[in-house]
Amino acid sequence: MSDIALLYATFPSQAEAARIADTVLSERLAACVNILAPCTSIYRWQGAIERSEEVPALFKTSLQLGGRLRTRIQALHPYELPVVETWPVAAGAAVSRWVAVETG
């Protein structure tokens, strides 16, 4: 059973991840954002293999707000093609209640 939605996205810097986190938290679209350590991303882009350092972030929200949050992150994101993945998560009743309260 899925209790909450977890959205995963990468950003060009910690400052950019924090800016978007602050925005979606203030808009109550997410209950929590975990900004992780930088990582190296290796990907195909426009026919070439690229490497870049990125900052991943995890956004916790309700299942009902997952689509709105994804759309908002994409609108705020500086990338030409921001990838925002949504994962349903079995977080448990207490976490689900907390997310509902903080995003309600």
N, C-alpha and C positions, 0 to 999 in steps of 0.2 A: 504494500500500500504506500502510495506517495503522499507525503505530508506537506512538503514545501517544494519550491523550485529553487535550484541553484544555477545561477548564470555565470559562465566563465568567459572572460574576455582578456585580451592582452592590449597593452598601451605602450606608447613610445618612451614614457618616463614615469617615475613614481609621482611626480607633480601632476601629470595629466590624469593618472589613475585617481589620485586624491581629489582633484578638482571635480571629476565626474562622480566620485563617491559622495562627496559633500552635497552635490546637487541632487542626486537621486535620494539620498537620505533626508534632506530637507523637504523634498517633495513627497516623502513617505512612500516611495515606490520600493524601497528596500529597508529591511530591519538592520542589516549588518553588511559591511563590505570588508573582506579580508584582502589586503594588498600584500602580495607575496614577494619573495626575493626575485631579482632580475633573472631571466633565463635567456638562453640562446635559441632563437627560432630559425629553423632551416625550412624553406618553403619554395615552391615554384611560383613565380610571378611574371606574367607577360613573357613566357617562353624561356626564362632564365631561372637558375637556382640562386636564391638569395639567402643571406644570413644577416640577422640583426638581433641586437639585445632588446628585449621587451620586458615589461613588467606585467605579470598576470594578476588578475583580481577575481575574487569569487563574491558574487552578490547573492544574499539570501532574501527571498521574498515569498509571498503566498503563491499558490498555484494560479489563482485568479489574476494576479498582477504580473505574472511572468511575461506575457506578451507585451503589455504596456511598458514594462521595464526594459525589455530588449529593444523596443522601438526607440525609447528615450536614450539609452546608451548609444545606439547607432547614430542618432541625431546629434549628440554631443561629441562624438568621437572624431578625432582629426584624420583618421585613415580614410583613403578612398573606398576601401572595402573592409569595414570593421566586421570581424567575425565574432558573433556573440552566440555561444552555445547554451542551450537550456537543458538542464538535467533534472528530472523529477527525483526527489530524495525522500527516503523514509527516515525522518528526523526524530520521530517520537512525539507524543502528545504535548509534553511540556514545551518543547521547542516550537511546535506548530502554534501553540497558544501565544507564545511570546512574539513570533513573527506576525501573527494576526493582530495583536494589540499594537505593535509598533508600525504596522503599515495600514492600520484601519482608520 
